[in-house]
Amino acid sequence: MYCDKGASSLANGLLPNVSGDITAKDNILDTLDSSAEEHFWGRYIDGFEGQIFPQIPVSVHEAHLTERARYEIILGNSMVATLYTVSSIIRTGWALLVSQYTESQDVVIVSSLELPSQAMGGTILFPVRFRIRQDGRTEELLQSAKKHADKVLSSQKHDFPHTKDFVDPFSNSILLICTESQPSHSLEELLTELSASKKCALVLRCELLEDKISISAMFDPQVVRPRQTRRILDQLGHILKQISGSDMLVGDLDFLSPEDRQEIGRWNSRSALSDECIHALISKQAQQNPAAMAVNAHDGNFTYGELESYATRLAAHLIHIGVKSGNFVPTLFEKSKWTQVGILAILKAGAAFVMLDPSHPPARNQLICRKANACFALASAPCEPVLSMAVPHVITLSHSFMEELGRLQPPHEQKSPCLDPRAVAYLLFTSGSTGQPKGAILEHRSFAAASRGVVAMTHMSSTTRTLQHSSYSFGAAIVEIIATLVAGGCVVVLSDTERLSNVAASMVAYSVNWAFMTPSFARTVNPADVPCLRVLATGGEGVTSDIVETWASSVSLYTVYGSAEQSSIAAMAGPLATHQRGNSANVGSPFAGCYAWIVQPDRPEKLAPVGCVGELVLEGALVARGYIDEVESTAAAFPKGFSWRCLFPLHQEGSTRFYRTGDLVRYAVDGTLEFVARRNGYIKLRGQRIELGEIESQLKAVARQPYEFCVEVVVPKGETADKAVLVAFVALGSAYTDNEICESAISSSEQFDQGILVDVLGHVEERLAETLPAFMIPRFFFPLQHFPVTSSGKIARKILREQAAQMSVLQLAELSLGSVEKKELQSDMERYLRSVWVQLLGVPEDFIGANDSFFRVGGDSLKAIKLFQRLRRDGYNLNVTSIVAAPTLSQMARNCSLLD
């Protein structure tokens, strides 16, 4: 194949360092010998920052062009009907569309060019590089493309032997442009060669006729599905009509074809169900089946009749002591049957609940109470002291207290207030970029809609027995409790010991048949050990093919999507089959009453074409009101509306809300959503939502010196994605804006005496543990002299991640605080624990000192559970909470005791 890489970009001055020389010599391609030509093209492609389109899945080893599609576009009068001008329009239009699919302004396409010379007659392939700017003009791109082709033609006497090497990396898709006069054998030979290469997955053949362009596509349906191929042709035609008509800003182009707009409108046409209050839905179940089991817990059971009676009694008491509609009432319990009574009573009283986790630092729970302006709270006896530091009135909930209420309350118990379904139901706090957690405000109708969606999707019923496994601070816990009770099922509440020592055996003992697990936790359970399980919902982090392969043949497996701001769960996909393991990123469609829009990542005022990646915007009843006392954050995340919304019919529910999720997704061919990545500062790690900015703020607050911090998620060398860890990079130089390349910055870390790092970060883990939950504390600290920066002056986070990912867990630990001044082991218990650590973590004995943290040398929350289980098998007791709170070897040795 022939190839020309540079003329388009060179003519537009887009190739750094060489563009000036090239543009000074129109015939520079004529002057290149073989070696110079190779060097020229190498420099031209160097620094390419885009992606190849289409991406060929790992599961597809060879591409086969087995299917076809066609499209025709009528040329307007404004189209200049000369071969090269029309060809340039097609190349430019295709590059613009590829930029949408690859989310990149740096685009390389491979196109054909017909050589008119008889001596060199035939068709050649060459790459064309475009740098596409939103503030650039389409005419500039067209002129660049035309100059590019002209330069290739002017140098046609050369047979460039190296160009094929530069075409191949970009040959996943090929653009062929031909005329009626072009020899058919030349094109057919090229098509045969492309098919034989088994690298190309999409060929667009554009035939230039008198008054129209006929576009036919040959494609591999394993890579580009037939319906999506048809959309690509529609989208390309829509772009060509625009850029052939008049000059315009690239940013003003409409990439959404009429066909896309029609499809998106159809996918977002489902109306919401009628609004209802959460407790009203549960009360219906109590009226219909009062004797049915509602809660089966380690500390006792409740029928629906008993749950309703206790909750109504407690609600009357809350109203009597001054709880008003709209108040926020925190709850702090260990896993207990009383949690269900507490949150239902709060709802019946017209207030909203705020569930807290006793494993989180007391200071964090107290901060949340203050942010909620709580005057009343419910707690267990052990947890009461924590809340009493922040809440004036804390009710200690117990059986004796409830019995006493029954004796004291008059027969005409105070009635619950009548609530609007738009009243606030609960406040769910998540990690916040400002350094403090932020609380999403959810209404009754929001979670009622989400609950009914889960019930319908997974066929929950009165026979459902749901494992209440998730942390109370995690939205999944609300789903486990509320959705089950709305369906008339039974909430199964294990003790922490049952939950952590052998969850599979406990699930069998309690006949659990419905469970939610993060993928990380699901990997610790063998389907054969839980034959009672019928439904497994999984989410909170990426669902990979191994989860599908392991579980799909044993249970009805569903993937879930959601966050605090969208009622914890807004969409589901499933049940998945084992053959769908390659499509595990699909999260389904939003529940009824929720509408999914995908906007261009950096231009939310424009919708993304169907099939292209963009930011997911949700609209409808499931969306939260906003964040409590966070005006700026609410305005940024919950916009009032978008100009494109008027292009679609308004829904019957009238006023609505929008939420910018920050998640990058695409529409699948059937309108379901495929999750791609996060686009802003928060991530999910082992199912827990983490705002990296909050960790960075807390690090700055507790460090002994005012240095800069950057926290990132890193997959250490040799580990899989589910073993990702939090790494805190710390710049120890006098400034972090020094524009050094990362290699030198990172290598400079070896020059630091780790005593400096100890001085900067001494006791940082202990200080962080006072305000952050364990899952938000970085496992490793990575010292640098300066942070690498991007051309815009921002920290080059990607470079930091990539460099740290070149190191193993042991290397990261050696670089961090864990290897500083290791203390010798003093007791038999320390030596025993070290041997267990070695087996669990796969590290050498001499790597572990008495002052080393379990989490610093390779442990994580799941390995903490395995440590707990191993110690119990050996006859020792050390619960997971103690492991997290006191993670060093010496601390564990002091806290470890013999089982009774």
MIPA-602778 format. One line per 5 residues: number of its first residue (from 0); their letters; for each residue x, y, z of C-alpha. Coordinates in pm, whole numbers, plus 50000, padded with zeros to 5 digits. Layout:
N
NUM	A	X Y Z | ...;
END
This chain:
900
0	MYCDK	50000 50000 50000 | 50108 50355 49938 | 50084 50601 50219 | 50106 50975 50284 | 50083 51085 50645;
5	GASSL	50149 51449 50656 | 50002 51680 50403 | 49674 51756 50580 | 49829 51830 50914 | 50141 51984 50764;
10	ANGLL	49943 52220 50547 | 49755 52333 50855 | 50071 52374 51059 | 49972 52090 51289 | 50295 51893 51309;
15	PNVSG	50524 52031 51581 | 50888 52104 51497 | 50866 52007 51129 | 50571 52206 50997 | 50777 52515 50922;
20	DITAK	51027 52325 50711 | 50758 52137 50525 | 50541 52434 50437 | 50845 52614 50301 | 50888 52345 50034;
25	DNILD	50581 52245 49841 | 50751 51942 49694 | 50937 51816 49998 | 50791 51467 49949 | 50969 51455 49616;
30	TLDSS	51304 51512 49789 | 51281 51226 50040 | 51482 50909 49996 | 51375 50588 50168 | 51542 50650 50504;
35	AEEHF	51441 51015 50514 | 51086 50918 50425 | 51075 50673 50715 | 51206 50939 50951 | 50958 51192 50814;
40	WGRYI	50654 50973 50873 | 50781 50865 51212 | 50806 51225 51324 | 50467 51298 51175 | 50287 51030 51374;
45	DGFEG	50496 51090 51685 | 50295 51223 51978 | 49959 51098 51852 | 49726 51127 52153 | 49400 50996 52012;
50	QIFPQ	49246 50652 51988 | 49194 50414 51701 | 48840 50364 51576 | 48678 50123 51604 | 48834 49951 51901;
55	IPVSV	48858 49576 51836 | 48762 49370 52145 | 49025 49142 52293 | 48793 48848 52226 | 48806 48917 51849;
60	HEAHL	49137 48779 51724 | 49072 48839 51355 | 48844 49088 51184 | 48624 48960 50902 | 48435 49195 50671;
65	TERAR	48125 48980 50639 | 47833 49226 50635 | 47731 49532 50436 | 47515 49846 50470 | 47438 50135 50231;
70	YEIIL	47357 50506 50252 | 47310 50780 49993 | 47343 51156 50028 | 47220 51402 49767 | 47471 51676 49689;
75	GNSMV	47344 52028 49743 | 47402 52311 49499 | 47667 52455 49728 | 47880 52143 49702 | 48180 52202 49478;
80	ATLYT	48161 51910 49236 | 48529 51855 49179 | 48685 51526 49276 | 48940 51651 49525 | 48707 51900 49692;
85	VSSII	48437 51638 49744 | 48699 51389 49859 | 48829 51642 50109 | 48478 51698 50241 | 48432 51325 50293;
90	RTGWA	48770 51284 50465 | 48704 51583 50689 | 48352 51466 50774 | 48479 51119 50862 | 48756 51265 51081;
95	LLVSQ	48503 51483 51263 | 48284 51180 51333 | 48580 50971 51447 | 48671 51251 51688 | 48330 51204 51849;
100	YTESQ	48372 50829 51881 | 48725 50854 52021 | 48669 51164 52240 | 48983 51310 52091 | 49082 51624 51903;
105	DVVIV	49381 51437 51763 | 49251 51211 51484 | 49422 50994 51225 | 49214 50835 50951 | 49330 50612 50667;
110	SSLEL	49189 50707 50328 | 49238 50609 49966 | 49350 50820 49675 | 49314 50745 49306 | 49632 50804 49106;
115	PSQAM	49555 50936 48758 | 49899 50866 48611 | 49913 50561 48391 | 50262 50489 48517 | 50149 50484 48876;
120	GGTIL	49781 50417 48812 | 49585 50254 49091 | 49465 50333 49440 | 49689 50408 49738 | 49618 50433 50110;
125	FPVRF	49758 50706 50331 | 49691 50835 50685 | 49559 51186 50737 | 49608 51354 51072 | 49363 51618 51193;
130	RIRQD	49388 51841 51499 | 49027 51939 51559 | 48954 52245 51772 | 48609 52352 51883 | 48698 52712 51798;
135	GRTEE	48843 52615 51459 | 48653 52647 51132 | 48544 52369 50900 | 48689 52553 50600 | 49037 52529 50754;
140	LLQSA	49000 52153 50786 | 48873 52123 50427 | 49161 52328 50290 | 49407 52121 50491 | 49262 51796 50359;
145	KKHAD	49275 51919 49999 | 49638 52033 50028 | 49721 51697 50175 | 49585 51510 49873 | 49749 51752 49632;
150	KVLSS	50091 51692 49789 | 50051 51316 49764 | 49954 51345 49399 | 50247 51576 49327 | 50485 51311 49461;
155	QKHDF	50320 51012 49295 | 50639 50911 49115 | 50771 50775 49443 | 50694 50433 49582 | 50719 50495 49956;
160	PHTKD	50828 50157 50098 | 50775 50245 50464 | 50432 50402 50454 | 50253 50071 50508 | 50419 50050 50849;
165	FVDPF	50251 50378 50940 | 49915 50289 50787 | 49875 49958 50970 | 49834 50099 51325 | 49536 50306 51207;
170	SNSIL	49377 50053 50972 | 49093 49934 51197 | 48879 50146 50965 | 48946 50251 50607 | 48781 50524 50400;
175	LICTE	48774 50443 50027 | 48680 50721 49784 | 48620 50631 49421 | 48459 50764 49104 | 48270 50605 48819;
180	SQPSH	48582 50641 48604 | 48809 50460 48848 | 48926 50116 48729 | 48722 49857 48920 | 49005 49605 48935;
185	SLEEL	49224 49849 49132 | 48962 49895 49402 | 48871 49527 49415 | 49236 49434 49462 | 49256 49677 49751;
190	LTELS	48938 49538 49911 | 49074 49186 49875 | 49395 49292 50043 | 49207 49461 50328 | 48992 49153 50387;
195	ASKKC	49296 48927 50384 | 49476 49142 50641 | 49212 49052 50904 | 49295 49377 51082 | 49033 49606 50931;
200	ALVLR	48687 49591 51092 | 48514 49871 50898 | 48549 49985 50537 | 48350 50282 50409 | 48337 50292 50030;
205	CELLE	48223 50632 49900 | 48132 50647 49533 | 48118 50998 49387 | 47835 51013 49136 | 47698 51312 48945;
210	DKISI	47454 51437 49205 | 47509 51221 49509 | 47748 51022 49721 | 47673 50654 49765 | 47831 50515 50082;
215	SAMFD	47851 50142 50141 | 47998 49984 50451 | 48171 49649 50488 | 48213 49556 50852 | 48274 49287 51110;
220	PQVVR	47954 49253 51319 | 48160 49132 51615 | 48322 49475 51628 | 48058 49712 51489 | 47703 49586 51508;
225	PRQTR	47476 49621 51205 | 47244 49875 51369 | 47538 50084 51483 | 47694 50070 51137 | 47372 50208 50994;
230	RILDQ	47385 50486 51254 | 47744 50567 51159 | 47636 50613 50798 | 47345 50835 50906 | 47577 51041 51126;
235	LGHIL	47838 51079 50852 | 47574 51189 50604 | 47440 51444 50854 | 47789 51590 50902 | 47863 51599 50528;
240	KQISG	47546 51795 50459 | 47656 52060 50709 | 48022 52105 50615 | 47945 52102 50241 | 47699 52386 50277;
245	SDMLV	47895 52667 50438 | 48190 52748 50658 | 48115 52719 51029 | 48278 52675 51366 | 48349 52314 51455;
250	GDLDF	48182 52379 51789 | 47860 52474 51611 | 47831 52145 51422 | 47534 51927 51511 | 47664 51570 51539;
255	LSPED	47326 51430 51638 | 47156 51296 51328 | 46777 51310 51288 | 46772 50932 51323 | 46965 50956 51651;
260	RQEIG	46724 51217 51782 | 46426 50997 51701 | 46580 50694 51874 | 46676 50887 52187 | 46325 51026 52212;
265	RWNSR	46178 50677 52185 | 46409 50538 52454 | 46311 50819 52689 | 45936 50790 52649 | 45841 50576 52950;
270	SALSD	45629 50758 53208 | 45670 50726 53582 | 45438 50530 53805 | 45215 50717 54048 | 45396 50881 54340;
275	ECIHA	45368 50721 54684 | 45537 50743 55024 | 45778 50468 55121 | 45615 50384 55452 | 45272 50373 55286;
280	LISKQ	45395 50101 55050 | 45529 49900 55344 | 45210 49953 55545 | 45014 49799 55259 | 45216 49482 55299;
285	AQQNP	45151 49483 55674 | 44778 49514 55616 | 44771 49236 55358 | 45006 48989 55531 | 45049 49084 55900;
290	AAMAV	45176 48738 55996 | 45443 48723 55723 | 45805 48751 55837 | 45945 49100 55773 | 46276 49085 55960;
295	NAHDG	46477 48772 56046 | 46776 48893 56246 | 47040 48748 56472 | 46889 48948 56760 | 46525 48864 56694;
300	NFTYG	46243 48864 56439 | 45950 49083 56340 | 45641 48993 56144 | 45495 49266 55926 | 45230 49324 56189;
305	ELESY	45490 49360 56464 | 45714 49584 56252 | 45419 49809 56172 | 45310 49823 56536 | 45655 49902 56675;
310	ATRLA	45726 50161 56405 | 45391 50333 56457 | 45446 50340 56834 | 45794 50486 56799 | 45675 50740 56540;
315	AHLIH	45412 50865 56783 | 45681 50907 57048 | 45906 51098 56808 | 45623 51335 56723 | 45542 51374 57093;
320	IGVKS	45898 51478 57185 | 45916 51735 56905 | 46027 51571 56581 | 45879 51775 56296 | 45816 51701 55930;
325	GNFVP	46134 51763 55735 | 46368 51706 56032 | 46671 51483 55976 | 46705 51204 56233 | 47034 51007 56230;
330	TLFEK	47047 50638 56325 | 47354 50455 56455 | 47322 50079 56509 | 47525 49768 56477 | 47353 49521 56245;
335	SKWTQ	47019 49476 56422 | 46647 49422 56378 | 46593 49763 56539 | 46738 49947 56239 | 46430 49856 56034;
340	VGILA	46198 49976 56312 | 46392 50300 56348 | 46396 50413 55986 | 46030 50317 55933 | 45929 50510 56246;
345	ILKAG	46120 50817 56132 | 45936 50811 55799 | 45601 50766 55972 | 45679 51069 56188 | 45723 51279 55875;
350	AAFVM	46098 51312 55923 | 46390 51182 55717 | 46648 50928 55829 | 47027 50951 55806 | 47188 50608 55843;
355	LDPSH	47536 50603 55996 | 47793 50324 56021 | 47943 50251 56366 | 48267 50135 56202 | 48332 50487 56074;
360	PPARN	48528 50732 56291 | 48313 50894 56562 | 48428 51236 56445 | 48292 51170 56096 | 47955 51049 56225;
365	QLICR	47933 51352 56452 | 48020 51583 56162 | 47736 51433 55957 | 47493 51489 56244 | 47593 51853 56262;
370	KANAC	47564 51900 55886 | 47213 51753 55908 | 47126 51996 56192 | 46999 51697 56386 | 46821 51755 56717;
375	FALAS	46707 51394 56760 | 46871 51060 56686 | 46818 50686 56737 | 47098 50457 56849 | 47183 50130 57016;
380	APCEP	47319 50144 57370 | 47685 50098 57266 | 47654 50370 57000 | 47465 50626 57209 | 47777 50800 57348;
385	VLSMA	47901 50877 56996 | 47584 51059 56893 | 47528 51229 57227 | 47838 51439 57154 | 47664 51596 56853;
390	VPHVI	47287 51551 56899 | 47088 51696 57194 | 46835 51411 57218 | 46945 51053 57151 | 46691 50773 57198;
395	TLSHS	46841 50438 57287 | 46627 50186 57106 | 46574 49845 57266 | 46303 49593 57343 | 46256 49725 57696;
400	FMEEL	46227 50083 57570 | 45960 49984 57318 | 45766 49789 57580 | 45780 50088 57811 | 45645 50307 57532;
405	GRLQP	45358 50065 57490 | 45263 50102 57855 | 45297 50482 57863 | 45131 50581 57537 | 44757 50650 57549;
410	PHEQK	44529 50428 57340 | 44469 50714 57093 | 44827 50707 56969 | 44920 51026 56786 | 44857 50989 56414;
415	SPCLD	45137 51021 56165 | 45121 51336 55954 | 44992 51311 55598 | 45291 51345 55371 | 45337 51453 55014;
420	PRAVA	45540 51194 54818 | 45770 51485 54738 | 45863 51514 55106 | 46221 51429 55204 | 46270 51064 55300;
425	YLLFT	46640 51037 55376 | 46978 51201 55356 | 47268 50995 55220 | 47621 51124 55266 | 47900 51058 55021;
430	SGSTG	48259 51165 54986 | 48300 51535 54905 | 48571 51720 54715 | 48583 52005 54969 | 48725 51780 55238;
435	QPKGA	48392 51707 55405 | 48116 51460 55318 | 47818 51596 55128 | 47460 51480 55178 | 47220 51407 54893;
440	ILEHR	46855 51485 54972 | 46614 51217 54848 | 46236 51229 54842 | 45983 50955 54911 | 45876 50935 54548;
445	SFAAA	46239 50903 54438 | 46321 50593 54635 | 45970 50451 54599 | 46026 50455 54222 | 46369 50298 54261;
450	SRGVV	46233 50028 54493 | 45954 49937 54255 | 46208 49919 53974 | 46421 49671 54168 | 46116 49469 54269;
455	AMTHM	45993 49441 53911 | 46334 49376 53757 | 46442 49099 53995 | 46094 48957 54062 | 46099 49024 54436;
460	SSTTR	45796 48889 54620 | 45675 48763 54957 | 45912 48467 54917 | 46220 48690 54886 | 46473 48665 55169;
465	TLQHS	46728 48941 55127 | 47071 48949 55287 | 47121 49284 55462 | 47495 49286 55414 | 47594 49636 55300;
470	SYSFG	47722 49908 55529 | 47448 50136 55661 | 47633 50431 55508 | 47613 50272 55164 | 47304 50328 54948;
475	AAIVE	47281 49955 54879 | 47175 49902 55242 | 46867 50118 55183 | 46787 49911 54874 | 46826 49586 55066;
480	IIATL	46588 49701 55339 | 46327 49919 55168 | 46288 49733 54838 | 46247 49403 55022 | 45979 49541 55254;
485	VAGGC	45799 49710 54963 | 45784 49367 54796 | 45658 49195 55111 | 45979 48996 55151 | 46199 48931 55454;
490	VVVLS	46513 49125 55548 | 46779 48889 55686 | 47017 49061 55928 | 47333 48874 56025 | 47558 48962 56316;
495	DTERL	47901 49097 56229 | 48051 48765 56331 | 47813 48570 56106 | 47864 48817 55824 | 48241 48816 55836;
500	SNVAA	48341 48472 55959 | 48153 48261 55704 | 47891 48453 55514 | 47811 48159 55285 | 47725 47926 55573;
505	SMVAY	47517 48200 55735 | 47328 48262 55411 | 47241 47893 55396 | 47139 47888 55763 | 46903 48184 55707;
510	SVNWA	46784 48059 55364 | 46892 48378 55189 | 46780 48380 54826 | 46848 48745 54724 | 47173 48934 54782;
515	FMTPS	47365 49239 54671 | 47743 49211 54665 | 48017 49421 54515 | 48219 49226 54258 | 48514 49224 54498;
520	FARTV	48308 49057 54769 | 48134 48823 54525 | 48476 48682 54436 | 48515 48560 54794 | 48198 48348 54778;
525	NPADV	48165 48020 54588 | 47825 47972 54421 | 47833 47606 54521 | 47841 47711 54888 | 47514 47908 54859;
530	PCLRV	47269 47678 54677 | 46981 47872 54834 | 47073 48192 54648 | 46848 48270 54352 | 46928 48636 54272;
535	LATGG	47261 48816 54293 | 47273 49188 54219 | 47622 49327 54183 | 47760 49676 54133 | 47940 49961 54301;
540	EGVTS	48245 49891 54085 | 48320 49745 53744 | 48159 49407 53682 | 48416 49201 53494 | 48378 48886 53287;
545	DIVET	48499 48658 53567 | 48195 48752 53777 | 47963 48662 53490 | 48144 48335 53425 | 48137 48239 53794;
550	WASSV	47780 48332 53882 | 47557 48353 53574 | 47497 47978 53548 | 47404 47943 53917 | 47181 48245 53988;
555	SLYTV	46990 48521 53815 | 47274 48772 53790 | 47204 49145 53758 | 47435 49443 53726 | 47320 49762 53896;
560	YGSAE	47398 50128 53841 | 47336 50418 54073 | 47469 50661 54329 | 47340 50858 54625 | 47219 51136 54396;
565	QSSIA	47000 50899 54195 | 46823 50703 54470 | 47120 50465 54506 | 46999 50253 54216 | 46868 50396 53890;
570	AMAGP	46921 50116 53638 | 46972 49741 53619 | 47069 49489 53353 | 47004 49118 53351 | 46967 48841 53414;
575	LATHQ	47302 48791 53244 | 47400 48467 53074 | 47752 48325 53065 | 47786 48415 52696 | 47736 48783 52791;
580	RGNSA	48061 48803 52986 | 48201 49041 52724 | 47911 49281 52780 | 47931 49308 53158 | 47972 49688 53133;
585	NVGSP	47608 49718 53025 | 47403 49857 53313 | 47065 49840 53143 | 46800 50109 53118 | 46681 50351 53387;
590	FAGCY	46368 50258 53578 | 46031 50401 53477 | 46019 50772 53543 | 46391 50824 53491 | 46532 50937 53158;
595	AWIVQ	46888 50894 53034 | 47056 51159 52820 | 47417 51146 52706 | 47588 51481 52649 | 47925 51559 52496;
600	PDRPE	48179 51534 52782 | 48299 51894 52773 | 47995 52046 52600 | 47684 51950 52799 | 47474 52185 52586;
605	KLAPV	47506 51928 52305 | 47388 51567 52300 | 47639 51302 52193 | 47565 51093 51884 | 47428 50747 51958;
610	GCVGE	47721 50509 52008 | 47963 50783 52112 | 48088 50821 52466 | 47952 51110 52668 | 47853 51212 53019;
615	LVLEG	47531 51059 53148 | 47266 51307 53256 | 46966 51163 53439 | 46629 51332 53455 | 46319 51250 53654;
620	ALVAR	46176 51136 53983 | 46478 50931 54091 | 46703 51238 54100 | 46785 51397 54436 | 46690 51754 54526;
625	GYIDE	47055 51842 54565 | 47309 51852 54849 | 47225 51984 55192 | 47381 52329 55249 | 47600 52294 54937;
630	VESTA	47475 52566 54702 | 47767 52563 54458 | 47796 52184 54444 | 47422 52155 54392 | 47424 52408 54109;
635	AAFPK	47709 52225 53934 | 47566 51874 53969 | 47194 51950 53938 | 47148 52197 53648 | 46810 52358 53594;
640	GFSWR	46784 52237 53236 | 46943 52213 52891 | 46865 52382 52561 | 46839 52047 52381 | 46557 51932 52609;
645	CLFPL	46301 52125 52405 | 46374 51895 52109 | 46193 51615 52289 | 45837 51595 52427 | 45799 51688 52792;
650	HQEGS	45676 51407 53012 | 45348 51404 53197 | 45502 51456 53539 | 45578 51815 53444 | 45850 51975 53657;
655	TRFYR	46159 51763 53672 | 46521 51761 53782 | 46851 51681 53612 | 47168 51529 53754 | 47508 51528 53585;
660	TGDLV	47646 51195 53696 | 48008 51246 53595 | 47996 50896 53445 | 48106 50840 53087 | 47870 50603 52911;
665	RYAVD	47739 50525 52563 | 47409 50404 52427 | 47417 50041 52318 | 47233 49954 51997 | 46913 49882 52193;
670	GTLEF	46923 50203 52397 | 47063 50047 52714 | 47363 50210 52878 | 47722 50088 52868 | 47944 50223 53144;
675	VARRN	48289 50337 53025 | 48463 50537 53299 | 48445 50822 53548 | 48527 51169 53422 | 48586 51370 53738;
680	GYIKL	48747 51346 54078 | 48553 51066 54238 | 48593 50696 54187 | 48455 50374 54328 | 48692 50133 54496;
685	RGQRI	48561 49796 54610 | 48209 49934 54596 | 48278 50246 54802 | 48241 50590 54649 | 48548 50804 54709;
690	ELGEI	48608 51169 54627 | 48984 51199 54587 | 48968 51568 54671 | 48833 51491 55017 | 49131 51268 55094;
695	ESQLK	49373 51529 54960 | 49213 51799 55176 | 49237 51584 55487 | 49601 51498 55412 | 49688 51865 55393;
700	AVARQ	49507 51923 55722 | 49688 51651 55918 | 50039 51657 55766 | 50311 51820 55973 | 50438 52024 55677;
705	PYEFC	50241 52223 55417 | 50327 52006 55118 | 50108 51927 54818 | 49927 51594 54785 | 49773 51410 54495;
710	VEVVV	49575 51090 54556 | 49513 50841 54276 | 49389 50486 54230 | 49669 50261 54108 | 49677 49899 53998;
715	PKGET	50022 49777 54111 | 50237 49578 53874 | 50131 49214 53860 | 49788 49278 54012 | 49442 49271 53856;
720	ADKAV	49204 49568 53848 | 49013 49447 54154 | 49339 49480 54354 | 49365 49855 54292 | 49492 50066 54582;
725	LVAFV	49489 50429 54689 | 49829 50594 54655 | 49903 50939 54797 | 50174 51120 54603 | 50349 51389 54804;
730	ALGSA	50568 51663 54653 | 50851 51733 54896 | 51022 52006 54691 | 50979 52376 54753 | 50716 52389 54477;
735	YTDNE	50523 52136 54274 | 50487 52335 53950 | 50840 52270 53825 | 50788 52142 53470 | 51009 51834 53485;
740	ICESA	50935 51510 53310 | 50790 51250 53538 | 51077 51006 53503 | 51321 51248 53661 | 51070 51352 53924;
745	ISSSE	51005 50996 54027 | 51364 50884 54014 | 51445 51172 54244 | 51244 51001 54516 | 51535 50762 54564;
750	QFDQG	51746 51056 54675 | 51525 51130 54974 | 51608 51011 55318 | 51285 50843 55425 | 51325 51017 55757;
755	ILVDV	51207 51331 55578 | 50893 51150 55474 | 50838 51035 55830 | 50876 51393 55950 | 50622 51515 55696;
760	LGHVE	50371 51238 55739 | 50432 51118 56092 | 50118 50972 56251 | 49923 51066 55937 | 49736 50736 55927;
765	ERLAE	49627 50771 56287 | 49512 51128 56223 | 49327 51032 55905 | 49153 50749 56089 | 48994 51010 56315;
770	TLPAF	48802 51166 56026 | 48798 50923 55733 | 48661 50570 55706 | 48923 50302 55652 | 48849 50259 55282;
775	MIPRF	48948 50623 55220 | 49292 50605 55381 | 49575 50570 55125 | 49768 50248 55153 | 50093 50386 55010;
780	FFPLQ	50271 50721 55008 | 50484 50803 54705 | 50746 51076 54762 | 50843 51308 54475 | 51047 51622 54447;
785	HFPVT	50792 51784 54218 | 50470 51678 54053 | 50480 51645 53674 | 50243 51890 53508 | 50047 51910 53186;
790	SSGKI	50084 52184 52928 | 49800 52369 53103 | 49987 52363 53434 | 49774 52099 53604 | 49912 51797 53785;
795	ARKIL	49967 51520 53529 | 49767 51260 53718 | 49779 51009 53434 | 50158 51011 53437 | 50163 50959 53813;
800	REQAA	49927 50662 53783 | 50127 50507 53502 | 50459 50542 53681 | 50329 50402 54010 | 50166 50115 53820;
805	QMSVL	50513 50004 53713 | 50585 49911 54074 | 50471 49604 54262 | 50297 49612 54598 | 50627 49533 54768;
810	QLAEL	50808 49811 54583 | 50538 50062 54671 | 50556 49953 55032 | 50934 49986 55039 | 50905 50338 54900;
815	SLGSV	50639 50430 55152 | 50647 50462 55529 | 50607 50091 55592 | 50976 50006 55558 | 51113 50278 55786;
820	EKKEL	51288 50161 56105 | 51121 49823 56134 | 51082 49720 56495 | 51178 49372 56602 | 50909 49127 56704;
825	QSDME	50882 49081 57081 | 50626 48806 57144 | 50511 48467 57022 | 50178 48621 56923 | 50355 48873 56699;
830	RYLRS	50554 48592 56538 | 50238 48385 56486 | 50055 48680 56330 | 50350 48753 56104 | 50337 48397 55971;
835	VWVQL	49967 48440 55893 | 50033 48772 55719 | 50305 48610 55509 | 50064 48340 55392 | 49779 48581 55320;
840	LGVPE	49978 48860 55159 | 50259 48668 54989 | 50537 48885 55132 | 50869 48771 55283 | 50902 48751 55662;
845	DFIGA	51177 49010 55682 | 50946 49259 55513 | 50719 49274 55819 | 50814 49452 56138 | 50617 49494 56457;
850	NDSFF	50524 49849 56357 | 50409 49762 56004 | 50046 49814 55908 | 49855 49522 55760 | 49717 49755 55494;
855	RVGGD	50054 49907 55409 | 50217 49573 55323 | 49943 49444 55094 | 49625 49401 55296 | 49283 49538 55212;
860	SLKAI	48930 49512 55350 | 48866 49172 55192 | 49198 49034 55312 | 49110 49166 55658 | 48802 48941 55646;
865	KLFQR	49021 48647 55541 | 49258 48726 55829 | 48964 48728 56071 | 48843 48394 55932 | 49190 48236 55952;
870	LRRDG	49237 48346 56313 | 48899 48200 56412 | 48992 47867 56255 | 49310 47872 56463 | 49114 47946 56781;
875	YNLNV	49174 48319 56811 | 48936 48614 56819 | 49018 48943 56646 | 48724 49105 56470 | 48750 49304 56149;
880	TSIVA	48667 49631 56322 | 48971 49586 56548 | 49190 49497 56251 | 49091 49817 56073 | 49117 50038 56382;
885	APTLS	49452 49896 56499 | 49625 49757 56189 | 49989 49723 56297 | 50130 49386 56389 | 50200 49488 56748;
890	QMARN	49849 49632 56790 | 49690 49315 56656 | 49901 49105 56890 | 49773 49304 57188 | 49410 49283 57076;
895	CSLLD	49408 48916 56972 | 49262 48676 57229 | 49165 48312 57258 | 48810 48219 57161 | 48582 48138 57451;
END
